[in-house]
Amino acid sequence: MLERLQSVEDRYERLNELLSDPDVINDSNKLREYSKEQADLTETVQAYREYKEVTEQLTDAKTMLEDKLDDEMYEMVKMEIDELSERKEELEARLKILLLPKDPNDDKNVIIEVRGAAGGDEANLFAADLFKMYSRFAETQGWKVEVIEATPTELGGYKEVIFMINGDGAYSKMKYENGAHRVQRVPSTESGGRIHTSTATVAVLPEAEEVEVDIHEKDIRVDTFASSGPGGQSVNTTMSAVRLTHMPTGIVVSCQDEKSQIKNKEKAMKVLRARIYDKFQQEAEAEYAENRKSAVGTGDRSERIRTYNFPQSRVTDHRIGLTLQKLEQILQGKLDEIIDALIVEEQAEMMKKAEE
């Protein structure tokens, strides 16, 4: 571990030199690349430097015990050794986590697609609840939410809502929401008071940069149409809505949220790029099925990951067996406790594999 940490620090120092090089300063791509790499290494380097300092202080303190000390000084040194030993253990544990392989998508913005699944109107209403939950969580993180495409229902639900979350590290937290979410409650439309079970699916896609996905204009068919509201009625007479079809993959994306055809096309392109990137990523990961199965944050989107039980005000995440009696708070966007637990579980799994 120490050899790896030293190589990280050496690379950090080399990046310092490169970022002062006039050739790099004048090359915006290299400057951005090296700046990001250095920023990614900063936390690890700072922890490693503190670890080295604490280790040195601990060695000095233990050496002092070999000298003839009076009782008071002996106790002071002994106390210092205990404190330094505890801090050294904390830093070792933290450094092990910092050295774990990082998901290359973690720093990216995300595109989230929420759809009502089994349960008709109730599933669509639940999809709207999930959209509100994620929007509120994004607010608490200082992130920006931008709706790309929505198909509302007359009862206030969504058959489908696609939105983007812009913010540092958005994917690193939101990726754990990928999967099928189940709700158990008495529907507002149900007069008999029977509890229904409905589901909504959530797909979380990292935003893909143009350099990551090579899309040729000749491979895209662009259709324009008048945007519509609930029930299909036309809400304007201009052909502002856009549908993009990527011919090689068959992926289709529509956007009608903006009044401008150009803006709708820009938004649709972001979703198309993310879906193509996700398709290629899923195909590549399928080759490593065993690794993928052990990762908490990824998996089949049809897999049920969480249940929201209204009668008992209970939320259960089935991947880690976590149950919280905090349904209202969670639906208000207070997802930190669940997401933090999922991150810890995934880190523990990765450390276990690293030690095998």
Secondary structure, 3 states (H helix, E strand, C coil): CHHHHHHHHHHHHHHHHHCCCHHHHCCHHHHHHHHHHHHHHHHHHHHHHHHHHHHHHHHHHHHHCCCCCCHHHHHHHHHHHHHHHHHHHHHHHHHHHHCCCCCCCCCCCEEEEEEECCCHHHHHHHHHHHHHHHHHHHHHHCCEEEEEEEEECCCCCEEEEEEEEECCCHHHHHHHHCEEEEEEECCCCCCCCCCEEEEEEEEEEECCCCCCCCCCHHHEEEEEECCECHHHCECCCCCCEEEEEECCCCEEEEECCCCCHHHHHHHHHHHHHHHHHHHHHHHHHHHHHHHHHHCCCCCCCCCEEEEEECCCCEEEECCCCEEECCHHHHHCCCCHHHHHHHHHHHHHHHHHHHHC
